[in-house]
Amino acid sequence: MEIVLDNIKSAFFETSLLEWLGVLTGVLYVILISYKKIAAWFFALSSSLIYVYICFSYQLYLESFLQVFYVIMALYGWKSWRKSTRKNLIIKWPLKKHFINILISLFVTITLGYIFKNFTNQANPYTDSFTTVFSLTATFMVTKKVLENWVYWIIIDAVSIFLFFSRELYLTGVLFFFFTIIAIWGYIQWRRSYSKQIAV
């Protein structure tokens, strides 16, 4: 444990300016999205573009692909929220929809994990596949203001802590620790908003 803490401390001083920018813009995105602010999508776009390069450099190819998807979703989210006439409306998915999504996502996770483990030099293929596949759905859920997106993110962010620590991207690992906390906060905030909606 002491070695890990020493590595984290060193990472703060050795981290590149590019990773710092990725971390800061990523934090701003999650905080702003928890308050349903459209400006969040600008920071999502900025952070994702930075992490496309970082993840590819560290042989996290699926994670790099995921960041490309985030770039597209940031543009889509901004456009969708900007055009929405009911910007504060939060919706819920039925359990059946979540069940189907999880089954399909797990199948794709295992398939991609197997392919990248056996045919590439991908680091942590199954873990990276899990965070990538489930993040695709969770990000889409954010653009549609689906309440349960935060539950997905709590799990995804917690797993991502391990993923980035295993690649010695300690600062990014710490970032995902804070993302996990913010995701819990985001769920509470959106849950309160949803309760007010259905009470009207």
KATALIN-V523465 format. One record per backbone hydrogen bond with DSSP energy under -0.5 kcal/mol. NH is the residue of the N-H (numbers start at 1). CO is the residue of the C=O. Records with the same first field share a line. If there is no record, write none. Layout:
NH: CO / CO
This chain:
5: 1
6: 2
7: 3
8: 4
9: 5
10: 6
11: 7
12: 8
13: 9 / 10
14: 10
15: 11
20: 16
21: 17
22: 18
23: 19
24: 20
25: 21
26: 22
27: 23
28: 24
29: 25
30: 26
31: 27
32: 28
33: 29
34: 30
35: 31 / 32
36: 33
37: 32
40: 37
41: 38
42: 39
43: 39
44: 40
45: 41
46: 42
47: 43
48: 44
49: 45
50: 46
51: 47
52: 48
53: 49
54: 50
55: 51
56: 52
57: 53
58: 54
59: 56
60: 55
61: 59
64: 60
65: 61
66: 62
67: 63
68: 64
69: 65
70: 66
71: 67
72: 68
73: 69
74: 70
75: 71
76: 72
77: 73
78: 74
79: 75
80: 76
81: 77
82: 78
83: 79
84: 80
89: 86
91: 145
97: 94
98: 94
99: 95
100: 96
101: 97
102: 98
103: 99
104: 100
105: 101
106: 102
107: 103
108: 104
109: 105
110: 106
111: 107
112: 108
113: 109
114: 110
115: 111
116: 112
117: 113
118: 114
119: 115
120: 116
122: 116
123: 59
125: 122
128: 124
129: 125
130: 126
131: 127
132: 128
133: 129
134: 130
135: 131
136: 132
137: 133
138: 134
139: 135
140: 136
141: 137
142: 138
143: 139
144: 140
145: 142
146: 141
147: 91 / 145
149: 146
150: 147
151: 148
152: 148
153: 149
154: 150
155: 151
156: 152
157: 153
158: 154
159: 155
160: 156
161: 157
162: 158
163: 159
164: 160
165: 161
166: 162
167: 163 / 164
168: 165
169: 164
170: 168
173: 169
174: 170
175: 171
176: 172
177: 173
178: 174
179: 175
180: 176
181: 177
182: 178
183: 179
184: 180
185: 181
186: 182
187: 183
188: 184
189: 185
190: 186
191: 187
192: 188
193: 189
194: 190
195: 191
196: 192
197: 193
198: 194
199: 195
200: 196 / 197
